[in-house]
Amino acid sequence: MIIEKNGDVSPKEIADIRESVGWGRNEEAYPEVLKRHSAYFTSRNSAGKLIGYVSVLSDEVPMRLFWI
């Protein structure tokens, strides 16, 4: 597992992981969210697939934490 602070992540990747845990994709919100908040962490498996995402500072969007 590779964990990065403020690593490259696309709104589509976040939407895909949200959908995988049964939440709405909310993809349209993430371009702005990723610009506004200053700290988040991504976790990827050895193949580079996003398996976790957490925003650690307020971005005015309800809390999200995903692990699959």
Residue pairs with C-beta under 8 A, 6 or more apart in sequence:
1 43
1 44
1 45
1 46
1 51
2 43
2 44
2 45
2 46
3 41
3 42
3 43
3 52
4 41
4 42
4 44
5 39
5 40
5 41
6 38
6 39
6 40
6 41
7 41
7 42
7 44
8 42
9 34
9 40
9 42
9 50
9 53
11 27
11 28
11 29
11 30
11 31
11 34
12 27
13 50
13 53
14 27
14 30
14 50
14 53
15 25
15 26
15 27
15 30
16 25
16 50
17 50
17 51
17 52
17 53
17 66
17 68
18 24
18 25
18 26
18 64
18 66
19 25
20 66
20 68
21 66
21 68
29 61
33 55
33 59
33 61
34 40
36 59
36 60
37 55
37 57
37 58
37 59
38 57
39 55
39 56
39 57
40 53
40 54
40 55
40 56
40 57
41 52
41 53
41 54
41 56
42 50
42 52
42 53
43 50
43 51
43 52
43 53
43 67
44 50
44 51
45 51
51 67
51 68
52 65
52 66
52 67
52 68
53 64
53 65
53 66
54 64
54 65
54 66
55 61
55 63
55 64
